[in-house]
C-alpha cells in the first residue's frame, strides 16, 4: 500500500464498484438521500438564517453597539431577531384586519353582485327559471355554496387538511430548530471560522488552502451584498407600487405595497405572491379595480424585473443582467423559493471564479 500507483488503482476500482452499486440501486439511493436531506434541513435553514441575520448583526456591532464590548454580540443578535420578527408581526397585524374587512365588504356587496349577474344573464338570453338561484337570500346563498363544496369534496378536504397540518407542524419544528442553530452559529462564528481554517490547513497543501479560503471569502462578500441589495430592491418595488396605486386610486395602497415589498425579498418572482393577495383584497371591493391593479402590477413587474432588478442587483454583486435572470429561473426550478433566493449569489460566485480562471489562463 506504500506504492502510489497501486493505491490509485485500488481507489479507482473501489470508486467503480461503489458507482455501479449506486446505479443499480438508484431508487434506494434517492430515498436514502431524501431521508438525509430531511434530517439536515433544519440545520440548512439555520445556516441560511444565520447568514442573512449576520449582515444585520455586523451593522449593529460596527455602528450602534461599539461600546457594549462583552455583551455586544448577544445584544446585536437579540436586536436583529427583534427587528425581523417585529416587522413580520406588524405586517400580519396590518394584513389580517384588511382581509377581514375585505371579506365583510364582499358580503355586503352580494346583492349588487347578484343584480349584475342577473342583468348579464338577461343579456346572454338566460330565462328567469335558469336565474332562479339568485332569489336565495344572501345568507342562505353563502351557506349553500359552502355546504355543497364541503359535501362534494369531503374526503379531499380532509386529506388536504391533514397534509397541511403535518406540513405546518414540520415547518414550525424545522424553523424553530433552525433559529436556535442560527443563534449558536452567530455566537460562535469566529471559533467556527478558526476551526474550519485549521481543518483545511491540515487536510490540504498551502495552494489548495488559499484557493478554498478565497472561495469562502468571495462567497461571504457576494452573499452579504446580495442580502443588502435585495432589501433595497424590495423597498424600491414597494414604493413604486404604492405610488402607482395612489395615482390610480386603487384601495389598500399602503397595505398591498408593504406586502409586495416584503414578498419581493424572493428575487423577481416573489412579488407575484403579493400581487395575488393584493388582487384578492381589491376584488372584494371592486372587481374592475382588481383587474386594473393586475395590469398595473404586470407592467411594473416587467420594468422592475427586466431593467431595475438586474442592474441594481447585478451591479452590486458583479453579475451581468442576463445571468441574474438565468440564476433566478434555474434556482426556482431546482429548489423552489430557497432556490430563487440562493440562485443569484451562488451563480455570482461561480461566475467570479470562472472569470478569474479565464483571465489567469489568458495571462499564461
C-alpha positions as CSV (number, residue, x, y, z in Angstrom):
1,X,0.0,0.0,0.0
2,X,3.0,2.3,0.1
3,X,3.1,2.1,-3.7
4,X,1.3,5.3,-5.0
5,X,0.3,3.7,-8.3
6,X,-1.1,0.6,-6.5
7,X,-3.1,2.8,-4.2
8,X,-4.5,4.8,-7.1
9,X,-5.6,1.6,-8.8
10,X,-7.3,0.3,-5.7
11,X,-9.1,3.7,-5.3
12,X,-10.2,3.6,-8.9
13,X,-11.6,0.1,-8.6
14,X,-13.4,0.9,-5.4
15,X,-14.9,4.0,-6.9
16,X,-16.1,2.0,-9.9
17,X,-17.7,-0.7,-7.7
18,X,-19.4,1.9,-5.5
19,X,-20.7,3.8,-8.5
20,X,-22.0,0.5,-10.1
21,X,-23.8,-0.4,-6.9
22,X,-25.4,3.1,-6.6
23,X,-26.6,3.0,-10.2
24,X,-28.1,-0.5,-9.8
25,X,-29.9,0.7,-6.7
26,X,-30.6,4.3,-7.6
27,X,-34.2,4.3,-6.2
28,X,-32.9,3.3,-2.8
29,X,-30.1,5.9,-3.1
30,X,-32.5,8.7,-3.8
31,X,-34.8,7.5,-1.0
32,X,-31.8,7.5,1.4
33,X,-30.6,10.9,0.2
34,X,-34.2,12.2,0.8
35,X,-34.1,11.0,4.4
36,X,-30.7,12.5,4.9
37,X,-32.0,15.8,3.4
38,X,-34.9,15.9,5.8
39,X,-32.7,15.3,8.7
40,X,-30.3,18.1,7.7
41,X,-33.0,20.5,6.6
42,X,-33.3,22.3,10.0
43,X,-29.6,22.9,10.1
44,X,-29.5,24.1,6.5
45,X,-32.4,26.5,7.3
46,X,-30.4,27.6,10.4
47,X,-27.3,28.3,8.3
48,X,-29.3,30.4,5.9
49,X,-31.0,32.3,8.7
50,X,-27.6,32.9,10.4
51,X,-26.0,34.1,7.1
52,X,-28.9,36.6,6.5
53,X,-29.0,37.8,10.1
54,X,-25.2,38.2,10.1
55,X,-25.5,41.2,7.8
56,X,-27.7,43.0,10.3
57,X,-25.7,41.8,13.3
58,X,-22.5,43.2,11.8
59,X,-24.1,46.5,11.0
60,X,-25.4,46.8,14.6
61,X,-22.0,45.8,16.1
62,X,-20.0,48.2,13.9
63,X,-22.2,51.3,14.1
64,X,-24.6,51.2,17.1
65,X,-23.2,48.9,19.7
66,X,-19.5,49.5,19.7
67,X,-19.3,50.5,23.3
68,X,-21.0,47.4,24.8
69,X,-17.9,45.2,24.3
70,X,-18.6,41.9,26.2
71,X,-22.4,41.9,25.5
72,X,-22.2,43.4,22.1
73,X,-22.7,40.1,20.2
74,X,-25.7,38.8,22.1
75,X,-27.3,42.2,22.1
76,X,-26.9,42.5,18.3
77,X,-28.4,39.1,17.8
78,X,-31.4,39.8,20.0
79,X,-32.0,43.2,18.3
80,X,-31.7,41.6,14.8
81,X,-34.2,38.9,15.7
82,X,-36.5,41.5,17.2
83,X,-36.3,43.7,14.1
84,X,-37.0,40.9,11.7
85,X,-39.8,39.2,13.6
86,X,-41.2,42.6,14.7
87,X,-41.6,43.5,11.0
88,X,-43.3,40.2,10.2
89,X,-45.7,40.7,13.2
90,X,-46.5,44.2,12.1
91,X,-47.2,43.1,8.6
92,X,-49.6,40.4,9.8
93,X,-51.4,42.9,12.1
94,X,-51.8,45.2,9.1
95,X,-52.8,42.5,6.7
96,X,-55.2,40.3,8.7
97,X,-57.7,43.1,9.6
98,X,-57.7,44.3,5.9
99,X,-58.5,40.7,4.8
100,X,-61.3,40.6,7.3
101,X,-62.6,44.0,6.2
102,X,-62.4,43.0,2.5
103,X,-64.5,39.8,3.3
104,X,-67.1,41.9,5.0
105,X,-67.3,44.3,2.1
106,X,-67.7,41.3,-0.3
107,X,-70.6,40.0,1.8
108,X,-72.2,43.5,1.9
109,X,-71.9,43.8,-1.9
110,X,-73.5,40.4,-2.6
111,X,-76.9,42.0,-3.6
112,X,-75.1,44.2,-6.1
113,X,-73.2,41.2,-7.5
114,X,-76.4,39.2,-7.8
115,X,-78.1,42.1,-9.7
116,X,-75.1,42.3,-12.1
117,X,-75.2,38.6,-12.7
118,X,-79.0,38.7,-13.3
119,X,-78.5,41.6,-15.8
120,X,-75.7,39.7,-17.5
121,X,-77.8,36.6,-17.7
122,X,-80.7,38.5,-19.3
123,X,-78.3,39.9,-21.9
124,X,-77.0,36.5,-22.9
125,X,-80.5,35.1,-23.1
126,X,-81.0,33.1,-19.9
127,X,-84.5,32.7,-18.6
128,X,-85.8,33.7,-15.2
129,X,-86.1,30.0,-14.3
130,X,-82.4,29.5,-15.0
131,X,-81.6,32.5,-12.9
132,X,-83.9,31.4,-10.1
133,X,-80.9,30.5,-7.8
134,X,-80.3,34.3,-7.4
135,X,-83.6,34.5,-5.4
136,X,-82.0,32.8,-2.5
137,X,-81.2,35.1,0.4
138,X,-77.6,36.2,0.8
139,X,-77.0,34.2,4.0
140,X,-78.6,31.1,2.5
141,X,-76.6,31.5,-0.7
142,X,-73.3,31.6,1.1
143,X,-74.3,28.6,3.3
144,X,-75.5,26.6,0.3
145,X,-72.3,27.2,-1.6
146,X,-70.2,26.2,1.4
147,X,-72.3,23.2,2.1
148,X,-72.2,22.0,-1.5
149,X,-68.4,22.5,-1.7
150,X,-67.8,20.6,1.6
151,X,-70.2,17.8,0.8
152,X,-68.9,17.1,-2.7
153,X,-65.2,17.3,-1.7
154,X,-65.4,15.9,1.9
155,X,-62.7,13.3,1.6
156,X,-60.4,15.6,-0.4
157,X,-60.8,18.4,2.1
158,X,-59.9,16.0,5.0
159,X,-56.8,14.7,3.2
160,X,-55.7,18.2,2.3
161,X,-56.3,19.4,5.9
162,X,-54.3,16.5,7.4
163,X,-51.5,17.0,4.9
164,X,-51.4,20.8,5.6
165,X,-51.4,20.2,9.4
166,X,-48.5,17.8,9.1
167,X,-46.6,20.1,6.8
168,X,-47.2,23.1,9.0
169,X,-46.1,21.2,12.1
170,X,-42.9,20.1,10.3
171,X,-42.2,23.6,9.0
172,X,-42.6,25.1,12.5
173,X,-40.3,22.5,14.1
174,X,-37.7,22.9,11.4
175,X,-37.9,26.7,11.7
176,X,-37.6,26.6,15.5
177,X,-34.6,24.3,15.4
178,X,-33.1,26.5,12.6
179,X,-33.5,29.6,14.7
180,X,-31.7,28.0,17.7
181,X,-28.9,26.7,15.4
182,X,-28.6,30.1,13.8
183,X,-28.1,31.8,17.2
184,X,-25.4,29.3,18.1
185,X,-23.6,29.9,14.7
186,X,-23.7,33.7,15.2
187,X,-22.4,33.4,18.8
188,X,-19.6,31.2,17.8
189,X,-18.8,32.3,14.3
190,X,-15.2,33.3,15.0
191,X,-14.5,30.0,16.6
192,X,-16.2,28.1,13.8
193,X,-14.1,30.0,11.2
194,X,-10.9,29.4,13.1
195,X,-11.6,25.6,13.4
196,X,-12.5,25.4,9.7
197,X,-9.2,27.1,8.8
198,X,-7.2,24.7,10.9
199,X,-9.0,21.7,9.4
200,X,-8.4,22.9,5.8
201,X,-4.7,23.6,6.6
202,X,-4.4,20.0,8.0
203,X,-6.2,18.4,5.0
204,X,-4.7,20.3,2.1
205,X,-1.5,22.0,0.9
206,X,-0.9,25.7,1.1
207,X,-2.0,26.4,-2.5
208,X,-5.2,24.5,-2.1
209,X,-5.9,26.1,1.2
210,X,-5.6,29.6,-0.2
211,X,-8.0,28.7,-3.0
212,X,-10.6,27.3,-0.6
213,X,-10.3,30.4,1.7
214,X,-10.6,32.6,-1.4
215,X,-13.8,30.9,-2.5
216,X,-15.4,31.2,1.0
217,X,-14.3,34.9,1.3
218,X,-15.8,35.6,-2.1
219,X,-19.0,33.8,-1.2
220,X,-19.3,35.8,2.1
221,X,-18.9,39.1,0.3
222,X,-21.3,38.1,-2.5
223,X,-24.0,36.8,-0.2
224,X,-23.7,39.8,2.1
225,X,-24.0,42.3,-0.8
226,X,-26.9,40.2,-2.2
227,X,-28.9,40.5,1.1
228,X,-28.3,44.3,1.2
229,X,-29.3,45.0,-2.4
230,X,-32.3,42.6,-2.2
231,X,-33.7,44.6,0.7
232,X,-33.1,47.8,-1.2
233,X,-34.8,46.3,-4.3
234,X,-37.8,45.3,-2.2
235,X,-38.1,48.8,-0.8
236,X,-37.9,50.3,-4.4
237,X,-40.6,48.0,-5.7
238,X,-42.9,48.6,-2.7
239,X,-42.5,52.4,-3.1
240,X,-43.3,52.3,-6.8
241,X,-46.3,50.0,-6.2
242,X,-47.6,52.5,-3.6
243,X,-47.0,55.5,-5.8
244,X,-48.9,53.8,-8.8
245,X,-51.8,52.7,-6.6
246,X,-52.2,56.2,-5.2
247,X,-52.2,57.7,-8.7
248,X,-54.7,55.1,-10.0
249,X,-56.8,55.5,-6.7
250,X,-56.7,51.8,-6.0
251,X,-57.8,50.8,-2.5
252,X,-55.5,49.3,0.2
253,X,-52.4,51.1,-1.4
254,X,-50.3,51.1,1.8
255,X,-51.1,47.5,2.9
256,X,-50.6,45.9,-0.5
257,X,-47.4,47.9,-1.2
258,X,-45.9,46.7,2.1
259,X,-46.9,43.1,1.3
260,X,-45.5,43.4,-2.3
261,X,-42.2,44.8,-0.9
262,X,-42.0,42.0,1.7
263,X,-42.6,39.2,-0.8
264,X,-40.2,40.8,-3.2
265,X,-37.4,39.6,-1.0
266,X,-37.7,36.5,-3.1
267,X,-35.9,37.6,-6.3
268,X,-38.0,38.6,-9.4
269,X,-41.0,36.2,-8.9
270,X,-41.7,36.7,-5.2
271,X,-43.6,39.9,-5.7
272,X,-46.3,38.0,-7.6
273,X,-47.3,36.4,-4.3
274,X,-48.1,39.9,-3.0
275,X,-49.9,40.7,-6.3
276,X,-52.2,37.7,-5.9
277,X,-53.1,38.5,-2.3
278,X,-53.5,42.2,-3.2
279,X,-55.7,41.5,-6.2
280,X,-57.9,39.3,-3.9
281,X,-58.3,42.1,-1.4
282,X,-59.2,44.7,-4.1
283,X,-61.6,42.2,-5.8
284,X,-63.7,42.2,-2.7
285,X,-64.2,45.9,-3.1
286,X,-64.2,46.3,-6.8
287,X,-63.6,43.6,-9.4
288,X,-62.8,46.3,-12.1
289,X,-60.2,47.9,-9.9
290,X,-58.7,44.5,-9.2
291,X,-58.2,44.0,-13.0
292,X,-56.7,47.5,-13.2
293,X,-54.3,46.6,-10.4
294,X,-53.2,43.3,-12.0
295,X,-52.5,45.1,-15.3
296,X,-50.6,47.9,-13.5
297,X,-48.6,45.4,-11.5
298,X,-47.7,43.3,-14.5
299,X,-46.3,46.4,-16.2
300,X,-44.4,47.4,-13.1
301,X,-43.0,43.9,-12.7
302,X,-41.8,43.9,-16.3
303,X,-40.0,47.2,-15.7
304,X,-38.6,46.1,-12.3
305,X,-37.7,42.6,-13.4
306,X,-36.0,43.4,-16.7
307,X,-34.4,46.8,-16.0
308,X,-34.2,47.8,-12.4
309,X,-33.5,44.4,-10.6
310,X,-30.8,43.1,-12.9
311,X,-29.0,46.4,-12.9
312,X,-29.2,47.1,-9.2
313,X,-28.5,43.5,-8.0
314,X,-26.2,42.5,-10.9
315,X,-24.2,45.7,-10.5
316,X,-23.7,45.2,-6.7
317,X,-22.6,41.5,-6.9
318,X,-20.7,41.6,-10.1
319,X,-23.1,39.6,-12.2
320,X,-24.4,40.6,-15.7
321,X,-28.1,41.2,-16.0
322,X,-28.8,38.2,-18.2
323,X,-27.2,35.8,-15.7
324,X,-29.3,37.2,-12.9
325,X,-32.4,36.2,-14.7
326,X,-30.9,32.8,-15.6
327,X,-29.9,32.2,-11.9
328,X,-33.4,33.0,-10.6
329,X,-35.1,30.8,-13.2
330,X,-32.9,27.8,-12.7
331,X,-32.8,28.3,-8.9
332,X,-36.5,28.3,-8.8
333,X,-36.8,25.2,-10.9
334,X,-34.3,23.2,-8.8
335,X,-35.0,24.4,-5.3
336,X,-38.3,26.4,-5.3
337,X,-38.3,29.5,-3.1
338,X,-35.0,28.8,-1.5
339,X,-33.5,28.1,-4.9
340,X,-34.7,31.5,-6.1
341,X,-33.2,33.2,-3.0
342,X,-29.8,31.4,-3.2
343,X,-29.5,31.2,-7.0
344,X,-28.2,34.7,-7.7
345,X,-25.4,34.7,-5.1
346,X,-24.3,31.1,-6.0
347,X,-24.2,31.9,-9.7
348,X,-22.3,35.1,-8.9
349,X,-19.7,33.2,-7.0
350,X,-19.3,30.7,-9.8
351,X,-19.2,33.5,-12.4
352,X,-16.4,35.3,-10.5
353,X,-14.3,32.2,-10.1
354,X,-14.7,31.3,-13.8
355,X,-13.8,34.9,-14.7
356,X,-10.7,34.7,-12.6
357,X,-9.7,31.4,-14.0
358,X,-10.2,32.5,-17.6
359,X,-8.2,35.7,-17.1
360,X,-5.3,33.7,-15.5
361,X,-5.3,31.4,-18.4
362,X,-5.1,34.3,-20.8
363,X,-2.1,35.8,-18.9
364,X,-0.2,32.5,-19.1
